[in-house]
Amino acid sequence: MTDTSQIPSDPTATDAAEPDVAATDATATTRRASTVGRARPNPDIARSWLLVPGTAPDRFDSAQASRADQIVLDIEDAVDPARKPAARDDVVAWLTGGGEAWVRINDRSTDFWSDDVDALMGLPGLHGVMLAKTEAPEHVTETFDRLGGAVPVLALVESALGIEESPAIAKARGAFRLAFGSGDYRRDTGTSADDLAMAYPRSRLVVASRIGGLPGPIDGPTVGSSHPVLREQSGVAVALGLTGKLCLDVEQLPVINEVISPTPSDVAWAQDFLADFESRGRVIRDGSDLPRLGRAQKIEKLASAFDVRPAS
């Protein structure tokens, strides 16, 4: 995966020689109360997944207040091995103190994995874990079981082996959704970032998700600040059937959310089709009606979740 250390720091953060602990705690509590209560789309349809380095606790609150559908505190690739225990402690403290997030944990083959799952088990603010470098279904199941059998596991697939094993991973007990670690996949396979070269692993994850009965997978991040490039790459992901995208910068969030949402014209079509379908007594006229009905119902559901209004 790409380094997540480029996320801009929280402009509201300040340094003080002797901070007023009580005042600091009260401010954090107030800020978290206002952001935690903000409606976010459910993680099964979440579009934008903002990665935040676990070494930057000063950014956790601002990330939670951002436009991200979900935030992921990263204690894996974004953290130097020597700093992982401290980063884990900061993440645990924030989640214990009222914060809410997913956490990207270290992969099953590392010595850090066991400490990660033990530290996170039972934390009230933990929405789920993103398991790095997933290559086998047992990686998911063992993580799920060690977390008490109640915490969803988002399997991050980042290698050739992981891609080929993705149907089995998607069917593993505890698997919630698949995500594509595009940077590490390219490093593992020598594949370029060209859309054609990356179409196979993305499509493989889409098919695997369908086989496993999971929501659509989450695409890897786009590096850089060019909105036209981000818009184009997000559009490619949608065309291939992916329904979310990892991101490294809060400035990417509005573009990702817009591109992965139904368009106003889509919503208008869906509403018109459903109204006509009801007006004729829900009668199926030909073989095209059922696929169109399914598409219209899906668009209506997403439009409601993402507050997309129909074109006039």
Secondary structure by P-SEA (a helix, b strand, c coil): ccccccccccccbbbbcccaaaaaaaaaaaaaaaaaaccccccccccbbbbbbcccccaaaaaaaccccbbbbcccccccccaaaaaaaaaaaaaaabbbbbbbcccccccaaaaaaaaaccccccccccccccccaaaaaaaaaaaccccccccccccaaaaaaaaaaaacccccbbbbaaaaaaaacccccccccaaaaaaaaaaaaaaacccbbbbbbbccccaaaaaaaaaaaaaacccbbbbccccaaaaaaaaacccaaaaaaaaaaaaaaaaacccccccaaaaaaaaaaaaaaaaaaacccccc
